[in-house]
Amino acid sequence: MKTRKQDSEIIVGLDVGTTKICAIIAGVRNDGNIDIIGIGKAPSEGLSRGVVVNPQKAISSISQALRNAESNSGININSVSVGISGHHIRCIQTSTVIGVNNSDRTIHEEDVERALEQAKLIRLPSDTKIIDVIPQEYIIDDREKVYDSPVGMYGIKLEVKANVVTGLISSIDDLSKCVTACDVDLEDIVLEPIASSLAVLDDTEKKVGVAMIDIGGGTTDIAVFKKGVLKYTAGIGIAGNLVTKDIVEGLGILEDEAERIKKEYGFALVSEVLNDEFITVKNIRGQEPKKIKKSVLARIIQARMEEIFDLSAIEIKNSQIQDELHAGVVITGGGSLLRFTKELAEKVLGMEVNCGKPRGISGGLVREIESPIYATGVGLVLFKFKNLEKSKSKFWDKKKRGKKIKTDKIFRKIKDWFDEL
């Protein structure tokens, strides 16, 4: 297949997970929609609970996924946006105030950027650095609260309340070095819950209040939204991999076999096993196959899945707005695919629960990514696309403002000339 270089209209999202690495290549069409033009996957090695523990193995896995995506799409990848998660991620609430010094008292994009930069000026442990600053609300002149951008409004003082997302320097740098070692540039490091939310949540859910639980292989990410913004995020070091390990230990079988029967026969609720028949399981070292009941497998799975949702409930409570989540909970990620996971989640959380699949993509290989396992990868593509659109908008706004300033100067000169007459 003939390859072509990645240009400004090609976006690559790289989901570096604990069980799989996934690279998604997307193209931006002239009508503003997105086509999926390539998907590359590889088994993940060298990571544990979202953190790099063996750089050489991690580099090999990432490189394999990228090369597979290139082979499938005919695109030569040179830059990617990568997701980051893990229990080292923290969310700190902060507030900062700046003066608006513009002659027309209009708040410009530069003022918002200055306020958000000032929000970063907080004391952090020496081993921690800032990943992102997420504005919660803007207050103009101590009176008017704005939840969207305040650009274009009038005022002399702008206050911003924001969530500062931080992570361990070592974990962030290890991931960055592994990606760049694969001969690609790292454009963005994006918090995975934010990326996944772009793929599986809509604006209405985020406005009325929703919690998203993304159950991956090594970590479970929780993100709570209200009034259109991320209010709280946390990571739990328990996810789908641990369910598989429980099956390995509980039944005394190999990991590959445990993963197979989990997918083929696994139930997250014992009470839903209506036909409690025996299933044949490969034994260790070529011994005679063993037979176990479906209900035995379900009991092992349910115990661990209950723990995941119990811990998720604690984090949702920590957001302090659990009673305001009128859209309930959306579960996504590969761990949400187990049968009756939704029903177990509703039982544990005591809230309405829905399953989240990627959306917002219109063409190309769209059928191939319509699964919760691709939520983060698709979200990374949407995140980059959103930023591209924002950059274009800022460019035209600055150009318009420049023209306005130039026109104002001309009118002032004409006025001064008439005054002299």
Summary of the structure (lengths in Angstrom):
residues: 421
radius of gyration: 24.7
end to end distance: 74.0
largest distance: 108.0
contacts: 1472
relative contact order: 0.14
helix: 43%
strand: 30%
